[in-house]
């Protein structure tokens, strides 16, 4: 995110925390809290979710979202929707009212309207800032500038990338943690443009939930689906392991099924913070990917990590709210 976007991101995170905590304070479930928090961020055009999302190559907004309950593994996902203001609410409908897990495009919109959601015109999701961003991007693309969004930026031979060991990942995780404190890592500037939203929560019953919502990547091909709405990639929740939400370059995250990779580390005994740092290290080590992760364990402890220049985050619990923007 640019310097002039920090305050808006912090404000948006604070409002999302208030909404999520309010749901829990009223006796709501973790699923209620996640839906409430993500809805707020979808309505805030600061983020790449809902109104204000990045535009596709043809200048439209296409949205993806996933919501998952850790108590029973019920899940709802939607993708490539263009006429729903809050895809996370459509995902909730799929979770609760369908025997299926995932709907896309027109089918997702039809299902949502059959269960009370209103369709809007796609232009209601578009803001001038994103029209200008798309135009700048496409002009640069026409000049031959390279877009590394979908591949990562490591120039390694396949054998070298595949040779990463657990010790390598541990060392990289330590380095990520150190850089998060010292702020020494320099990264490809194209990664500034990713701010998918997500939330994880635990309720008074000890149940976990996770949700992720996105407008995808800038100038993506129409119909492209990223990691955010795919189970185990950009989102996952299971009371027996952890709840997770990710942001970043979707293609590398999907290839590694990174959300499930991270919660499995918690199930095996790692703390959420250890698992978060190792997941981001693994993403970079294997595929040159960049992103961020929030992770909550079944005991309520949490972890977060990222190898992007900045990531907005927040936590709300009985001790109050804490939020900010961390920088590498």
N, C-alpha and C positions, 0 to 999 in steps of 0.2 A: 504494500500500500504506500502511496506517496506521503510525504510529510504532512501535507494539508488534509489528509484523510484520517489521521490518527484520532483526533477528537471525535469525529463522527462515528468511528468504529467503537470507541470506548463508550460513547453515549448509547449506541445501539445495543452493545453487549449488556450494559446496565439495565436497559429497559427489558431485554429478554430475560435477564436474571430475575427481575421483579415479577414478571409474568409467570415464570416457572415456579418460583418460590411461593407465590400466591396460591397457585394450584395445589402445591403440597401442603401449605398451611391450612387449607380448607379441607384437608383429608383426602385430596385427590391422589390418583395413582401416579407412578413414574411415567406411564404413557401420557397421562394428562399433562404433566409438567413439561415433558419434551415437546409435545404438540404445541403447547402454549408458547414456549420459548422460541421455537422455530417459526411459528406464525408471526411473531413480532418482527423477527429478522427478515422474513419474506416481505413484510409490509414496509420495511425500511429500505429505501433505494440505495443506501450506502453499500449494500451487500450484493453478491452475485447469487441472488435467490429471489424469486418472485419479481416484483416491480424493480426495475433498475438492473436487471441481469444483462450479461453480455449478449450480443446479437449474433445470430447465425450468419453464415456467409451471405444469405439472401436478405438479411436485415430484419429477421423476426426473432422473437423470444421463444425458446423451447425449454421446458422445465422438467426436472426429474426430482423425485423424493422417495425416501424410504423411512418407515417407522417400524420398530421391532420391540416386542415385549420379551424380557428375559425370563418372566415367570413361566410362560408356556410356549415360547418361541413363535407365537403368532406374529405374522409379518404382513405388511402391506406396502406395495411399491407402485409408483406410476412413473412413466417416462414419456418424453416427447409431447407433453401437453402444452398447448398454446393458448387455451382460453379459460384457464383456471387461475385465479389470483393466488390461491394458497394450496399448492400441491401437497403439502404435508397433511392438510385436512382431508384431501382425497385419499392419501395413503392410509389415514386412520379409518376411513370408510372401508377400504379394501381389507384392512386387518380385521375389522369387526363384523363386516356384513357380507363377505364373500368367501366361498370355499377355496378360491384361488389366491395367489400371492401377488401377482403382478399384472398390471394392465398398461398398455401403451397407446399413445396417440388418440385417435378418435374414439377407440373403445374405452379408454380410460375416462375421457370426457363424458361419454355417454353414461358410463357407470356412475360417475359423480353426480350428474344431473338427475339420474334416477333415484338418487338418495339425498336430494335436496340442495345440492350446490348449484350456484348460478354461473352460467357461462358469461365471459366478458369478451370484448374485442381485443385482439392481440396488441393493438396500439396503446391500450391502457397500461401495458407492462413496459413500454419503451420510454426511455428518458433521453433528452438531448445529449447528455454527456456520452451515452453509449453509441449514439449515431456518429458523433465526432470521433470516438475511439475506433470504431469499425472503419471509418473512412481513412484515418491515419494508418491503421494496420494494413489495409488493402493497398494503399499507396506504397508503403514500404515493401510489401510483398511483391508488388509489380516491379519494384526496382531490384528485386533479387535478394533481399535480406532474408536470412534463414529463420524459420520458426521452429524452435526445438520443443514445443509444447508436448508433442505426442511421443517423443522418443527418449527424453532425458538428454543430458549434454556430455556424458562421458564418451570419449573417443577411444574405446577399448575393443580389442578382439574378443570374440565370443568366449574363447577359452579362458582368457584372463578374467572376464566378468564372472564366469561360472565357477572360478576357483576359490571364491571367498569362503572362508571357514568360519566356524562359530567364534574362534578367537579373533579373527578379523573384525567380525561384527561387534564383539565386545570392545575392541580397541576403538572402533569408529564411534560406538555409542559413548565411550568416555570422552572422545574428542568433541562430539556434538554437545555434550553437557558442558565441557570446558568452554567451547566457543559461545554457548548461550550466556555464559558469565562474562567472558572477555570481549565478545563482539568482534572477533577477528576474521570471520569467514567472508570472502568475497564470492558472490554468486552471479549467475547469468541474470541480467536485468529483466528478461522476459517473464521471470517468475513473480514479478510484482503484481500480475494481473489475476491472481487466483484468490477469491475469498468466498468460497462455498461456505454455507453455515451448517452447524450441527449442534446437538445437545445430548448429554447423557444425564441420567437421574436415578436416584434410589429413593423409594418412598418409605413410609412408616411400617410397611409390611415386609420390608427387606427386598422388595422386587426391583429389578433394574430395567431400564429401557434406554433406547438410543434412537436418534433420528438425524437424518442428513437431507439437505435440500440444496439444489443448485440450478443455475442457468447454464452450466457447462462452461466451455472454453470459448474465448473470443474467436469469431469467424469460423466456428465449427461447421462441418458439413451438416445440412439438415438431416435429421434422423440419427445422428450420432448419439450414443448413450455412453456416459462415463461411469466411473466407479461409484458415485454417490448413492445411486438407488439400487445397487447390486448387493445382495446379501453376502456378507463376509469380505467384501471389498472396501467400500467406503462407510459401511455401517454394520454393526452386529451387536446383539445383546443376549446374554445367557446368565441366569442367576448362578450357574455353577462355574462360571469363569469371570466374565467382565462385560462391560458395555463400552462400545467404542464408536467414535465418529472421526472421519478423516477429511482432509482437504488437500488439494494439490493436483499434480499431473495425473489424470485418471488412468491412462493406458498402463504405465508401470505399476500403479497400485492394483489394477485388475489382474495383471499377469502374476503378481505375487499373492493375490487374495490376502492383502495385507491386514485388513481388519481382523480376520479369523486368525492369522498368524500371531497378531498381538495378544488377543484374548487367550489363545492357547498357552502363551508364555506365562500369563497370570495363573492359569489353571495348573501349570507345572511348578508354581512356587515363586515366580518373580513378582516383585511389587509392581503396581501400575506404572510408577515412574520409570523403573528399570525397563519394563516391557515397552513403554512408549519410546524411550531413547533408542532401544535396540531395533524397534520397528523402523524408525526413520533412518538409522544407520544401515539397516538391511536394504531399504528402498534405494538408498544412494549407492551402496556397494554393488548390488546386483545389476541395477538398471540405470544408474545415474539419475534417478528420480528425485523430485523435490516435493515436499508437502509438510503437513502438520497433522497432529493427532491429539485427541483428548480421550482419556481412558479412565474408567471407574471400576474398582473391584467390588466384590460382594460385601466387603466390610466398610464400604464408603470411602476408602482412600482413593486418591486420584493421581493421575500423571498427565503430563503434556510435554510435547517436544515438537520441534520443527527445524528444518534446515533452509527455510525461506528467509529472506531478510527480516520479515516481521510476521507476527501472528497475534491477533486479538483473542483474548481469553477472559473467562470469568468464572467465579465459583460462588455459590450461595449456600449457606448452611445455618445452623442455629447460632453461629457466631457472627453472622452478618454477611455482607457481600464484599468480595475482592475481585477486582478486574483490572485489566491493563492491556498494553501492547508490548510483547517481548520482542527484542531485536537481536539478531545475530551479527 
